[in-house]
Amino acid sequence: VQLQQLRRSVGLLTDELAIEKEATEKLRKRLASQSSGLQGLWNYLPPDLVGKGSAGRTAGEPLEELQACISTLVEQHREA
């Protein structure tokens, strides 16, 4: 009886793990897509706006840096 209960438990845990793996993979793909979009946006920002650090920029930099650049761009547009 205990062996059957353990087998059922292992089966349920295996199913849950498979569901979690699938969800994780979907999130990875979504993140990769968003990172690609942000990289594309970054590439279209004017060089004087992104500053000297843009040459060594990696895709893993924080979103806050991009938001700050966009805010600066908007501010410059309003002033113009």
trRosetta pair geometry for C-beta under 8 A, 3 or more apart (Angstrom, degrees):
i j d omega theta_ij theta_ji phi_ij phi_ji
1 4 5.9 -55 -153 34 30 110
1 5 6.6 30 150 -17 64 106
2 5 5.6 -54 -149 37 35 113
2 6 6.3 36 152 -20 67 105
3 6 5.7 -52 -147 36 31 112
3 7 6.4 34 153 -20 64 105
4 7 5.6 -52 -148 35 32 113
4 8 6.5 34 152 -19 64 103
5 8 5.7 -53 -150 36 32 111
5 9 6.3 33 152 -19 64 106
6 9 5.6 -54 -147 37 32 113
6 10 6.3 32 154 -18 66 105
7 10 5.7 -52 -145 37 30 111
7 11 6.3 34 153 -20 63 106
8 11 5.6 -55 -149 37 31 114
8 12 6.3 30 154 -18 66 105
9 12 5.8 -54 -148 36 31 109
9 13 6.3 28 155 -16 65 108
10 13 5.7 -56 -145 40 30 110
10 14 6.2 35 153 -24 64 106
11 14 5.7 -53 -147 33 29 114
11 15 6.5 30 154 -18 63 104
12 15 5.7 -54 -151 35 32 112
12 16 6.4 32 152 -18 66 106
13 16 5.6 -52 -146 37 34 112
13 17 6.2 37 154 -22 65 105
14 17 5.7 -53 -148 35 30 113
14 18 6.5 32 152 -21 63 104
15 18 5.8 -54 -152 33 32 112
15 19 6.6 30 152 -17 64 105
16 19 5.7 -55 -152 36 33 112
16 20 6.3 32 152 -18 67 107
17 20 5.6 -55 -146 38 32 112
17 21 6.3 36 154 -22 66 105
18 21 5.7 -51 -147 34 31 113
18 22 6.5 32 153 -19 63 105
19 22 5.8 -55 -151 35 31 112
19 23 6.5 30 152 -17 65 106
20 23 5.7 -54 -146 38 33 111
20 24 6.2 36 154 -22 65 106
21 24 5.6 -54 -148 35 30 114
21 25 6.4 31 154 -20 64 104
22 25 5.8 -53 -150 34 30 111
22 26 6.6 32 152 -19 63 104
23 26 5.7 -53 -151 34 33 112
23 27 6.5 32 152 -17 65 106
24 27 5.7 -56 -151 38 32 111
24 28 6.4 37 151 -23 66 104
25 28 5.5 -49 -147 32 34 115
25 29 6.5 33 155 -17 64 103
26 29 5.9 -55 -151 36 31 110
26 30 6.4 31 151 -19 64 107
27 30 5.6 -54 -146 37 33 113
27 31 6.2 34 156 -19 66 106
28 31 5.8 -57 -148 38 28 110
28 32 6.3 30 154 -20 64 106
29 32 5.7 -53 -147 35 31 112
29 33 6.4 33 153 -20 63 105
30 33 5.7 -55 -152 35 31 113
30 34 6.4 27 153 -15 65 107
31 34 5.7 -56 -146 39 33 109
31 35 6.1 35 155 -22 67 106
32 35 5.7 -52 -144 36 30 113
32 36 6.4 33 154 -21 62 105
33 36 5.8 -54 -152 33 29 113
33 37 6.6 29 151 -18 63 106
34 37 5.6 -54 -150 36 35 113
34 38 6.3 33 153 -18 67 105
35 38 5.7 -54 -147 38 32 110
35 39 6.3 35 153 -21 65 105
35 59 5.5 60 178 175 116 118
36 39 5.7 -52 -148 34 30 113
36 40 6.5 33 152 -20 63 104
37 40 5.7 -53 -151 34 32 113
37 41 6.5 32 152 -18 65 104
38 41 5.6 -52 -148 36 35 112
38 42 6.2 39 151 -23 66 104
38 59 7.9 116 84 -155 107 81
38 63 7.0 -87 -132 -112 149 85
38 66 6.1 -75 -165 -84 106 171
39 42 5.5 -51 -147 34 32 115
39 43 6.5 36 153 -23 63 104
39 59 5.6 -30 -79 -115 121 98
40 43 5.7 -53 -151 31 31 113
40 44 6.9 23 154 -14 62 106
41 44 6.0 -65 -157 37 34 107
41 45 7.2 46 148 -37 65 95
41 66 6.9 69 100 -162 119 129
42 45 5.9 -42 -160 8 39 115
42 50 7.1 86 -169 -108 83 141
42 54 7.7 178 170 -142 105 107
42 57 7.1 -146 164 130 144 154
42 66 6.0 -82 -84 -110 96 110
42 69 7.9 76 -125 66 74 157
45 49 5.1 -112 168 81 103 125
45 50 5.0 107 104 -49 126 110
45 69 5.6 11 -150 151 156 134
45 70 7.7 -99 -102 -75 122 65
45 73 6.9 -115 -139 -63 96 140
46 49 4.5 88 68 1 88 110
46 50 7.3 178 86 -5 46 86
46 73 7.4 142 22 -107 104 110
47 50 6.2 -64 -144 41 33 99
47 54 6.9 -146 -140 57 68 151
48 51 7.9 39 -178 -72 31 40
49 69 5.4 96 147 -163 102 96
49 72 5.9 162 -153 97 95 121
49 73 5.6 24 -140 -73 150 94
49 76 7.8 -113 -100 7 110 150
50 53 7.5 -117 150 67 82 74
50 54 4.0 59 127 -69 123 137
50 57 7.7 -51 170 -44 128 149
50 69 5.6 13 -95 -125 66 142
51 54 6.1 137 70 -22 58 95
52 55 7.2 -37 175 8 53 104
53 56 6.3 -69 -167 51 60 92
53 57 6.4 90 137 -66 78 88
54 57 5.0 -24 -153 -21 43 127
57 61 5.9 -58 -158 -12 89 143
58 61 6.1 132 66 -30 67 87
61 65 5.4 -35 147 33 118 145
61 66 7.8 129 103 -33 106 91
62 65 5.4 111 74 -6 81 94
62 66 7.9 -149 110 6 55 85
63 66 5.6 -56 -161 39 48 112
63 67 6.1 49 144 -22 76 106
64 67 5.4 -54 -145 38 35 113
64 68 6.3 39 155 -23 67 103
65 68 5.8 -51 -149 32 30 112
65 69 6.7 30 152 -18 62 104
66 69 5.7 -54 -151 35 33 111
66 70 6.4 31 152 -17 66 105
67 70 5.7 -54 -147 38 33 110
67 71 6.3 37 153 -22 65 105
68 71 5.6 -52 -147 35 31 114
68 72 6.5 34 152 -20 63 104
69 72 5.7 -53 -151 35 32 112
69 73 6.4 35 150 -20 64 105
70 73 5.5 -52 -149 35 34 115
70 74 6.4 36 152 -19 66 103
71 74 5.7 -53 -148 36 31 111
71 75 6.3 34 152 -21 64 106
72 75 5.5 -54 -148 36 32 114
72 76 6.4 31 154 -18 65 105
73 76 5.8 -54 -148 37 30 110
73 77 6.4 32 152 -21 63 107
74 77 5.6 -55 -150 35 31 115
74 78 6.5 33 152 -20 65 103
75 78 5.8 -53 -150 33 31 110
75 79 6.5 30 152 -18 64 106
76 79 5.6 -53 -147 36 33 112
76 80 6.3 34 154 -21 65 105
77 80 5.8 -54 -148 34 30 111
